């Protein structure tokens, strides 16, 4: 799918506010009914280059844990798995298989046939995901560095901009509480935990992110299981992938039926399903992290703007509706740039 371009300075991303409405955690009602929802590893190659990209280090060497003060990937190159068309579903990675997985998601969301035929639903999803990334990132930065969210999230331009190297406004306790609630609704707790140990008095940050294009990459459906099922019963982790692996290994339909029946029983005969989807967002970006005492740059580059690519991973749970259709739940950002290796549980 070709990337959708955003004219710099326009409102291409912020106009999807009507589709998400996450700022107040209200139901997210889109322009089209099928878009209705509610407020919402490093590259496996393990090379030094990828580790450097992850934190924006200037030196061509693997950063020590103490050097990684702000988890962030600042690289002009997409993740290797995106280039290799790996959706981290654990399923077969053929073009046809990925297309079928996308269509199953479109059916689950009751996308109109014309939107499926033209692919416009992917453009709509990518646009809304890009906007959600903007809002989620702004909220996270606000909570982490105690800077008012409205000063970070520049709605009209679609830009997220924080600069604590200069004086910043103080955040009231009520505003901080509201922003934390907002971020909890937007981001999975595992992603939030990555940033929980940051000491804003020890570092200064300059981060400016301006999306210029976005591409809907992958989507797939996990039947019967949700992240909450796995939290309650950790032995369910990887159960969905295990069924596919058994089929690939043996091809035995009897074994597959037995495994599916066992999984259904262990999930409590759940009618819930999980949708996992990803978008690539190309941005013009400035990124620096400075030592608060010395002023030395410890991450990022000099004060220059670079074109970078971020991959953002989303998740939503659906349930059986009273009328027989599917009820769409809440989109959440569960990972970006594989900082959590995709935050995989299925």
N, C-alpha and C positions, 0 to 999 in steps of 0.2 A: 504494500500500500504506500502511495506517495505521501510524503510529509505535507502537512497543511501549514502554509506560511502565515505568519502574523506580521502585519505592517507595524514597524516600530512606532510607538507613540499612539497607536489606536487603542480601542477598547475590546479587541478581539477575545481576550480571555475573560475579562471582568464581566462581559455581557452574559456569561453562563451562570451568573449569580441566580437568575431565575430558576435554573435547573438544579441547583444544589441548596441554596438557602441555609447553608451550614452555619452562618455567622450567629444565628439565634437558635440553632439546633431544632428548627422547625422541620416538618416534613419537606423533603426535597421534591418539589413538583416541577417537572420539566415541561418543555413546550409540547412534547409528544407524550401520550399516556405511558408508552413502554419505557420512558426514561424516569418514571416516578420512583422515588426511593426516599429514605429518611437520612437525616444528617449522619452522618457516616461512621559471595563471599567475595567479599572481594572476589574478583574473577578466579574461577577454580584453577587457573593456570598457576597461581601463586607466585608469579614472577615479581622481581623487585620493582619492575616498572609499574605493575598494577598496584602494588602497595604504596608506591610513591604517589600515584594518581589519587589513591584513596584519601590521603591527608594533605595533598598539595605540597609535599616536601620539595625543597629546591635541590637537595643533594641526591645523587644517583646511588643511593644505598637504602637498605631496609630500615625504616624508622624504628626506634626502640619504643616500647609501650609508653614511656614517659614523654616521648615527643608527640604522641597522638593526643593532642589536647582538645581538638574539635573534630569529631568524626564527619568527614566530608570528602567526596571525590570530586576533584577539580581537573577534568581531563577532556581534551577535544575528541577523544576516541570513545565510541560506544563500548559497552561491556562485551567481552569476547563471546559470551554465550548468546547475546543478542545477534551478533554477527553470524554466529553458527545456528541461529534460529532454534534455540533451546528455551522452552517456556517453563522449565522446571516443574512440569506436571508429573514427571516420572513415567510418562507414557511415550509411545512411539513418536519419534521426531521426524516424520515425513511431511511433505507439503500437504498431502491429502489428509493425513491424520490431524494436523493442526487446523486445517480448514473445517473439518467436521466438528472439531471441538469448539471452534468459534460459532458455528451454526447452532450447536446445541445451546450455547449461551444465549444467542439471539432468540431462539425459541423459548427459553426459560424466561426471558425478559419480555416476551410477546412483542418483539420487534415486527412492524408491518412488513409484508413481503416485499414491497417496493424498496424500502430502506435496506433490506437484506440484499436485494438484487443489485442496487446501485452502490452499496457499501457506505451510504451516507450515515448509517448508524455508528460506524466506526469513527468517522470524523466528529460526530456529535459527542461520543464518549471521550475521545481523545481531548477535545476542547474542554469538556467539563473536568476531566482528570487534571489537565494542566492548571485550570483555575483552582481546583482543590489543593494541588501541590503548593501553589502560591499562598493560599490561606493557611494551610497546615504548617508550612515552613515559617510563615510570619508569626503564627501563634507560638510555635516552639521556641523561636528566637526571643520572643517577648518574655516567655516564662523563664528561659535560661539566663538571660542577661538583664531581666527586670527593666525592660524598656517598653513603653506603651505600644500596643499592637498597631494602633492607627498611625503611628509615626514610622512603622516598618512596612506595612502593606499599603502601597500606593495604588489604590483601586483603578483609577482611570487609565494608568499606563500599564498595569499588569506587572509592575516592578516590585520586588521585595528588596529593601535596602536598610541595612543596619550599619552604624558606624559608632562604636563605643570608644574610638580613639579620641573623640572630642566629647564635650559635655553632652549628657543625655537627660531627658526628662524623667522624673520619678513616677513610679507606678503606685497608685493607691491600693490598699489591701483588698478592697472590693473589686477593683479592676483586675488585680492579679488572680483573685478567686474565679472571676468570670472567665478569664482567659484560660486558666487551667482546666476548667470544666469544658470549655470549647475544644481545647487540644485533646483532652481525654476522649471526646466524641469523634475526633478526626483521626487520631493516630493510635495504632495498637500499642499496648503497654510495653512490649518488648522493644519497640523502636524508641519510645520515650526514655526507657532505662539507659539507652546508649548515651544520653546527654545528661543523666541525672547527677553525675559526679563532677560536672564542670564547675569550677570556681570562677565566677565572673570577676572577682577581684584580682585574680592571678593573670588573666589574659585580657587583651583588647581585640576586638574583631571588626573587620570591615568585610562585609559581604553584600554584593549587589547582584541580583539575579533578574535578568530580563528575558523571558521566553520569546523566541522568534519563530519557532515552528514546533509541531508535535506530530507524532505518528502512533497510531494504535498498533501495538505489537502482537500481543497474545491474549487469549481468554480461554478458560476451560472450566468445566463443571465437576464438582465432587458430590456424588449422590450420597444421601443418608447421613453424612458426617459434617460436623462443624468444628471449629477451633475449640468451642466450649466442651464438646464431647471429649476431645483429647485431653483437655485440662482436667476433666473429672475422671477420666480413665486413660492414663498415659500409655497403657499397652496398645491403645488404638492408633498411636502415632505410626504413620507409614502403612496403615492397613489397606488403604485404597491402592497405593502403588504396588503392594504385595500381590494383589489380585492380577494386575497387569503383568507383573514379573512372572507369576506362575503360568499365565496364559502363553507368554512368550517362550517360556522354558519347556512346557509340556504340551501345550495345545489341548489339554484335556478339559472338555466342557463339564464333565462330571465334577472335577476338582473345583472348577470356577463356580459352579452352582453351589457346591458345599461351602466354599469360602464366602460367597455372597450371602448365603443364608446365615452363616455364623456372624458375619458383619452386621447384618440386619438385626439379629437378636441382641448383639452386644451394644448396638446403638439405641436399643429400646424401641425398635421398629419405627425409627424416626422418619418423618416425611420432609425433613429439612434438607436443604442442599446448599452448597457453598459455591459461589462464583469467584474466581480469581482472574484478574486482568492486569495488563501492564501497558504503559505508555512510555515512549521515548520523547523527551522534551529537550530540544536544542535551545540553548540560552547564550546570551552575551553576559559574561560574569566577571566580577572582580572579587578576589578572595585573598584575605590576609588575616593571620592570627599573630599578634605581637605579645611578647613578654611584657606584662604590665610594669615591671620594675626597670628593665633595661631598654625597652622599646625595640628590641631585636625582633625581626620577622622569624617566627618558628614554623609557620606553615604558610603555603601560598606563594605568591610572587610579588614583585614590585607592583605599584599602583597602576596596573595596566588591565585593559579589558580583553578577555579571551573568550572565544566561542567554545562552549563545552556541551556535553550531552549527559543528561540525567535520565535514569530509568526508574520509574515509580510504579510500585506494585500495590494493587488494591484488592480488597476482599469484601464480599457481601453475602449475607445469608438470606435465602428465600424459604418460604413456608407455603403449605397448602392453603389456598384461600377457601372461603365459605362457598363460593360459587363454583369451585372446581378448578379455578385458575391458580396462578402463583402470586403470592404476596411478596413484594420486594422489600428487603430490609434496609440496612444502613451501610453505605460504603465507608470503609476505613482504609487509610494508608497503612500497610503492614511492613513496608520496606522501601528504601530507595538505594539505588546503586549497589544492591546486594551487600550492604553493610551487615545484614543479618543472614546472608546466603539465601535470600528469598523468604526467610521466616517460614519455612516449610513445615507443615505438621501432618499432611495427608499421606 
